[in-house]
């Protein structure tokens, strides 16, 4: 097949076939992206109906005896990653094996222990993409478009194996980022795993709240607790696989929580201010648009009647302002059939956006 440009700008060495083991949301999405690029895809899954569904979607075909994949992508639940990776390495002595799991050090350790002669052909990967839905029917070839894709080579990895995984990430539309397995696990503990656990604790207090209290729920509590709605079984496996990094961070958070309890209980405004400002600094540390530094932003709040067509009209009117909308959120009024749209724009353009919307009859404020 025709060579394509890889992440480094040279000729691609990823020609296929690519086998996907585990055709759920992530696995089928990888398969669809590879098939769209003209690469032959082989599908395997312990659930036969998943393979039938993915095949019907055009993601590839069932793997047959005699097939020889160039690259194998393991997309199974975290608790089974290590054993499936080792099996794939042993049964395919010429193939490179990667995975899409959210923990990287523990699968590598399993491979080193159970199949040390094959470890050079394993390079982990982790696309930072997903959906609240699961299964092959939720898959899309665009799932990874523009999303970071961690590629985690280790000291014994064959550079050609690392190149193949880089090329897979780029072919799927992802942005390959190189991290060691240990750095990756510390990073996701900080940016994903511990935030999820904190959200679960806050959401758990809502589950036992008197009904009248929940009537005051606004966008703030929804923002803080949204990820807590994820599958507990799956997330329990993820956290268990990254126990050391998560435990270290939870210990730090516990120490700060003790400080916060003391500051609030003692009325120590200065100590509380230090903790709140540290949190504020953390929000500014998150990379901004296109990975660059954050820019000053403001929110224009707009009341929108909860009727068909109003959102389209609002966005059309906002477009007339010439101001780019950086982010959008919506909060529904519990007592009226309206929603409050939060249009996040550059701070210097907020007044212009508000003025244009008000001139078109919208109720808007800063």
C-alpha positions in Angstrom: 0.0 0.0 0.0 1.0 3.6 -0.4 3.2 5.0 2.3 1.8 7.7 4.5 3.4 10.4 6.6 4.1 9.5 10.2 4.2 11.6 13.4 7.8 12.5 12.7 7.1 13.5 9.1 8.9 10.5 7.4 7.5 7.5 5.6 5.2 5.2 7.6 6.3 1.7 8.5 2.7 0.8 9.7 1.3 -1.2 6.8 -0.7 -3.8 8.7 -2.4 -6.0 9.3 -3.4 -4.5 12.7 -5.2 -6.8 15.1 -7.5 -5.4 17.8 -8.0 -7.6 20.8 -11.1 -6.3 22.6 -13.6 -4.6 20.4 -15.4 -2.3 22.8 -15.5 1.5 22.5 -11.7 2.1 22.3 -10.8 -1.0 20.4 -13.5 -0.6 17.7 -12.6 3.1 17.4 -9.0 2.2 16.7 -10.2 -0.4 14.2 -12.4 2.1 12.4 -9.6 4.6 12.1 -7.2 2.0 10.7 -9.8 0.7 8.3 -10.5 4.2 7.1 -6.8 4.6 6.4 -6.8 1.5 4.2 -5.1 -0.8 6.7 -6.3 -4.4 7.1 -7.8 -4.9 10.5 -8.3 -8.2 12.3 -10.7 -8.4 15.2 -10.7 -10.6 18.3 -12.9 -10.6 21.4 -14.0 -13.0 24.1 -17.6 -11.9 23.3 -18.5 -13.1 19.8 -21.3 -10.6 19.4 -18.9 -7.7 19.7 -16.9 -9.0 16.8 -20.0 -9.4 14.7 -21.1 -5.9 15.6 -17.7 -4.3 14.8 -17.5 -6.2 11.6 -20.9 -4.9 10.6 -19.7 -1.4 11.3 -16.8 -1.9 8.8 -14.1 -2.0 11.5 -12.4 -5.1 10.1 -12.9 -8.9 10.0 -12.5 -11.7 12.4 -9.0 -13.0 12.8 -8.4 -16.4 11.2 -5.7 -19.1 11.6 -2.7 -18.1 9.5 -3.1 -14.3 9.9 0.1 -12.6 10.8 -0.5 -9.1 12.3 2.3 -6.5 12.2 0.8 -4.7 15.2 -1.5 -5.9 17.9 -3.6 -3.5 20.0 -4.9 -4.9 23.3 -8.0 -3.1 24.4 -9.3 -5.3 27.3 -10.3 -4.3 30.9 -7.4 -3.2 33.1 -7.5 -6.3 35.3 -6.7 -8.5 32.3 -4.2 -6.4 30.4 -1.0 -8.1 31.5 -2.1 -11.7 30.7 -3.6 -10.7 27.3 -0.4 -8.8 26.3 1.8 -11.7 27.2 -0.4 -14.2 25.3 -0.3 -11.9 22.2 3.5 -11.7 22.4 4.0 -15.4 22.7 1.5 -16.4 20.0 2.8 -13.7 17.5 6.6 -13.8 17.6 7.0 -11.2 14.8 4.4 -8.7 16.0 4.7 -5.5 18.0 2.1 -5.3 20.8 0.7 -2.2 22.4 -2.4 -1.4 24.4 -4.8 1.4 25.2 -5.0 0.9 29.0 -4.9 3.8 31.4 -2.1 2.3 33.6 1.3 1.5 32.1 3.8 0.4 34.8 1.9 -2.7 36.0 1.4 -4.3 32.6 5.0 -3.8 31.8 6.1 -5.4 35.0 3.8 -8.4 34.2 5.4 -8.8 30.8 8.9 -8.6 32.3 8.0 -11.3 34.8 6.1 -13.7 32.5 7.7 -13.2 29.1 11.0 -11.3 29.5 12.4 -12.4 26.1 9.5 -10.6 24.4 9.5 -7.4 26.3 11.3 -5.4 23.5 8.2 -5.9 21.3 5.8 -4.3 23.8 5.4 -0.6 24.0 2.4 0.7 26.0 0.0 3.4 24.8 -2.9 5.4 26.4 -5.2 7.6 24.3 -6.8 10.3 26.5 -10.2 9.9 25.0 -13.4 8.1 25.9 -17.2 8.4 26.2 -19.9 7.8 28.7 -21.2 5.1 26.4 -19.5 1.7 25.9 -19.3 -1.1 23.5 -18.6 -1.2 19.7 -21.8 0.7 18.8 -20.5 3.7 20.7 -17.2 3.7 18.6 -16.2 6.3 16.0 -13.1 6.7 13.9 -13.0 10.4 15.1 -12.8 9.5 18.9 -9.1 10.3 19.1 -9.0 13.3 16.8 -6.7 15.9 18.4 -6.5 14.1 21.7 -3.2 13.3 23.5 -2.0 9.7 23.1 0.7 8.7 25.6 3.3 6.4 24.2 5.4 4.8 26.9 8.6 3.2 25.7 10.8 1.5 28.3 14.6 0.9 28.5 14.4 -2.4 26.6 11.9 -1.3 24.0 12.9 -1.8 20.3 12.9 1.7 18.7 11.0 0.2 15.7 8.3 -0.9 18.0 8.0 2.6 19.5 7.8 4.0 16.0 4.9 1.8 15.1 3.0 2.8 18.2 3.7 6.5 17.4 2.4 6.0 13.9 -0.7 4.2 15.1 -1.5 7.2 17.4 -1.0 9.7 14.6 -3.0 7.6 12.1 -6.0 7.6 14.6 -5.8 11.4 14.7 -4.1 11.5 18.2 -1.2 13.6 19.3 1.6 11.2 20.4 3.3 12.2 23.7 6.3 10.2 24.9 6.5 9.4 28.7 8.1 6.7 30.7 5.6 4.2 32.1 6.3 5.5 35.6 5.9 9.2 34.7 2.7 8.3 32.8 1.1 6.7 35.9 2.1 9.6 38.2 0.6 12.0 35.6 -2.8 10.2 35.3 -3.0 9.8 39.1 -2.7 13.5 39.4 -4.9 14.6 36.5 -7.5 11.7 36.3 -7.5 9.1 39.0 -7.4 11.2 42.2 -9.8 13.8 40.8 -12.2 11.0 40.1 -12.0 9.7 43.6 -12.4 13.2 45.1 -15.5 13.6 42.8 -16.9 10.3 44.1 -16.6 11.4 47.7 -18.3 14.8 47.1 -21.1 13.1 45.1 -21.5 10.5 47.8 -22.5 13.3 50.2 -25.3 14.2 47.7 -26.7 10.7 47.8 -27.6 11.0 51.5 -28.7 14.7 51.4 -32.2 15.7 52.3 -34.3 16.3 49.2 -34.7 20.0 49.9 -31.0 20.5 49.9 -30.6 19.2 46.3 -33.0 21.9 45.0 -30.1 24.3 45.4 -27.9 22.3 43.0 -26.2 24.4 40.4 -23.6 24.1 37.7 -20.8 24.2 40.2 -21.7 20.9 41.9 -22.4 19.3 38.5 -18.9 20.3 37.4 -17.2 18.9 40.5 -19.1 15.6 40.5 -19.6 14.8 36.8 -16.9 12.2 36.5 -18.2 10.3 39.5 -21.0 9.0 37.3 -18.5 6.6 35.6 -18.6 2.8 35.9 -17.4 2.0 39.4 -16.2 -1.5 38.4 -14.0 -0.2 35.6 -12.7 2.7 37.6 -11.9 0.4 40.6 -9.7 -1.7 38.3 -8.0 1.4 37.0 -7.2 2.7 40.4 -6.1 -0.7 41.7 -3.6 -0.9 38.8 -2.1 2.4 39.8 -2.3 2.0 43.5 1.2 3.4 44.5 0.9 6.7 42.6 -2.7 7.2 43.7 -2.0 6.4 47.3 0.9 8.8 47.4 -1.3 11.6 46.1 -4.3 10.7 48.4 -1.9 10.9 51.3 -1.0 14.5 50.3 -4.6 15.4 49.9 -5.5 13.9 53.3 -2.8 16.1 54.9 -4.2 19.2 53.2 -7.8 18.2 54.2 -6.7 18.0 57.8 -5.2 21.5 57.4 -8.5 22.7 55.9 -10.6 21.2 58.6 -8.5 22.9 61.2 -8.5 26.3 59.4 -12.3 26.2 59.0 -13.0 24.9 62.5 -10.7 27.5 64.1 -11.8 30.4 62.0 -8.2 30.7 60.7 -8.9 32.9 57.6 -5.2 33.2 56.7 -4.6 29.5 56.6 -7.8 28.9 54.6 -6.7 31.6 52.2 -3.4 29.9 51.6 -5.2 26.6 50.7 -7.8 28.4 48.4 -5.1 30.3 46.6 -3.1 27.1 46.0 -6.3 25.6 44.4 -6.7 28.7 42.3 -3.1 28.4 41.1 -3.7 24.8 40.2 -6.6 25.8 37.9 -4.2 28.2 36.1 -1.6 25.5 35.7 -3.9 23.5 33.4 -2.8 24.0 29.8 -4.9 26.4 27.8 -6.1 26.3 24.2 -4.1 24.1 21.9 -1.8 23.3 24.8 -0.6 26.9 25.2 -0.7 29.1 28.3 -4.1 30.0 29.7 -5.4 33.4 28.7 -7.7 35.6 30.7 -11.4 34.7 30.1 -14.8 35.9 31.2 -18.3 34.4 31.2 -21.3 35.9 29.5 -24.5 34.5 31.0 -27.5 34.2 28.6 -31.0 33.2 29.5 -32.4 30.8 26.9 -36.0 29.5 26.7 -36.0 25.7 26.7 -37.6 25.4 23.3 -36.4 23.9 20.0 -34.3 26.2 17.8 -33.2 28.7 20.5 -29.7 27.4 20.9 -29.2 27.6 17.1 -30.5 31.2 17.1 -28.2 32.1 20.1 -25.1 30.7 18.4 -26.0 32.5 15.1 -26.4 35.8 17.0 -23.2 35.2 18.9 -21.4 34.6 15.7 -22.4 38.0 14.5 -20.4 39.5 17.3 -17.1 38.4 15.7 -16.1 37.0 19.1 -14.8 33.4 19.4 -16.5 31.2 22.0 -13.9 29.3 23.9 -16.2 27.1 25.9 -19.9 26.5 26.5 -21.9 25.3 29.5 -25.6 25.2 30.3 -27.4 25.1 33.6 -31.2 24.5 33.7 -33.4 26.6 36.0 -35.2 24.1 38.3 -38.2 26.3 38.6 -38.7 27.7 35.1 -38.5 26.2 31.5 -35.3 28.1 30.7 -31.6 27.4 30.8 -28.7 29.7 31.5 -25.9 29.4 28.9 -22.4 30.3 30.0 -20.4 31.5 27.0 -16.7 31.6 27.8 -14.9 34.2 25.8 -11.7 36.2 26.0 -11.9 38.7 28.8 -11.2 41.6 26.4 -14.2 40.6 24.2 -16.9 39.9 26.8 -18.4 43.4 26.7 -18.7 43.2 22.9 -20.4 39.8 23.1 -22.8 41.0 25.7 -23.7 44.1 23.8 -24.4 42.3 20.5 -26.6 39.7 22.2 -28.6 42.3 24.1 -29.1 44.2 20.9 -30.8 41.0 19.5 -33.1 40.6 22.4 -31.3 38.2 24.6 -31.1 38.7 28.4 -27.3 38.6 29.0 -25.1 39.7 31.8 -21.5 39.3 33.1 
